[in-house]
Amino acid sequence: MFRDRVPRILEPEFSQPKSLLGIFLKDMGIVKDLASELVVELVIAQATHEVFAVAASSGLSFEDDSGLIRIYEFMESDEVNSMIGRDPRSRDGVGAIGHRRNS
């Protein structure tokens, strides 16, 4: 999966969708519903569903799933950090998803 997705994540344009983000949202919803039915807690699946839901509500449903990186880039922006009161230079300038920010 990484061999397929990472080159697309690194492209500046997400023009040719190969796997729609909205399909992943639907699939994770099915997983979440089934887990709830079986009374099984799937923490990572729940978190994944939430991130895909944010992406879909941001208008990315019909984009390639690699475009999900935009949500993480936005969450790591200085604007968001200042809104939530987080010091963007904490942890030696390394963002919450592990990439090094430009100072």
N, C-alpha and C positions, 0 to 999 in steps of 0.2 A: 504494500500500500504506500509506504514512504517513497519508494522508487517512482511511483506514478504521481503522487500528490506534490511532493516537495518542489520539483521543477515548476509546476503550475503555481504554487504559492509564491515562488520567487519572481514570477513574471509580473511586470507592472500592470498589465491588462488581463482581465479575466473574460476574454471575449467569446471563446468557444466552450460552452459548458459541456462537459463529458458526463458529469454526475450531478444532478440538481440538488442543491442544498435542501429544498423543500421535501424531497423524497426521504432524505435522512431524518428530517423532522418527523415525518409521518411514521417512518420505521421505528424511531426511538419512542414515539408515542405508543406504538403497539407494544414494544418491550415494557414500557412503564406501566401500561394498563394490565398486561399479563402478570407482571411482578406484583402489582397491587392485588389482583385477583387471587394470586397464590400466597399472599401475605409474605412476600419476600422483599427485603429492602435492598435495592440496587443503587447505592449512593452515586457511583460514577455514571450510571445510565441516567439517573435523575439530573445530575449536573450537566451532562451532555445534552439532554433534551432542553434544559433551560437555555443553554448557550445557543442551540439551534433555533429556539423560539425567539430569542432576542434578534438573531440574524434575520429571521423571517419577518419579524415586525419592523425591521429596518429596511425592508424592501429587497432582501437578497435571495428570496425563495427560488427564483428562476435563474440564479447565477450558479456557476460551478461551485461545488462544495469547498474547493480550495480557497474561495473568496471569504470563507469564515475567518481567515486571518485578519480581515478588516475590523471585525468586532474586537479582537484582542489588541490591535493597533490603536483603536479608539479608546479602549479601556486604559491603555498605557499612556495616553496623551497627557501633556501637561495640563490641559484644560480640565480633563476629568480628575486628575490628581488634585488640582486646586479646589474643585467642587467638593470632593470628599475629604479634604484636609490631609491628604497624604503627601509627604515630602517626596517629590519626584527624584531627588538625589540620594534617597536612603538606600541602604544596601550597596554602597559604592557605585551607584548609577545603574545597577542591574534591575530591570523591570520584573514585575511579578511573574511573567512567563519566561523569564530567564534570558532575554536578549539585552544586549548592552545598548543603552540610550546614547544618542548624540548629545554631547554637553554644549 
